[in-house]
């Protein structure tokens, strides 16, 4: 457990990070890294571009979602501060986008685009927080390995629902109303 005075220092350090850094506070520890490399940004942008029209806007799909790039999440009592690459909330839980700098409501879906510098943190501590907060769907996109791993919440654990690679065409919950062409994420 982090001492309260130390927690204040961590949050002050987090708030003072320069704009070119992404900072997260996980279990009272500050993690800061430079903005992602271009391959990482390409995969995240392409995935958001594919999901946005059918799920956010209802064009070619059911709509009913708020999907954001790099939203700041303040989760738990301490709180933990996470910045997933993409996250989505069902409109029945969030009818309108709040007028705030961050969400304190866990998303229904989170996606982490893995990089060598962050994948251990994404797959361990951040995954544990998503589990604690009952995030129903968690995806890991690895642009180097060209894979998509899909997890779903079942009781008190994440179950691997599938791993897909290269140019596979995927119908993946919660966005299985469309076919996602993974090759679009790796385009160069």
Buried (B, 14 or more C-beta within 10 A) or exposed (E): EBEEEEBEEBBEEBEEEEEEEBBBBBEBEBBEEEEBEEBBBBBBBBBBEBBBBBBBEEEEBEBBBBBBBBBBBBBBEBBBBBBBBBBBBBBEEBEEEEEEEBBEEBBBBBBBBBBEEBBEBBBEBBBBBBBEBEBBBBBBBBBBBBBBBBBBBEEEEBEEBBEBEEEBEBEBBBBEBBEBEBEBBBEE
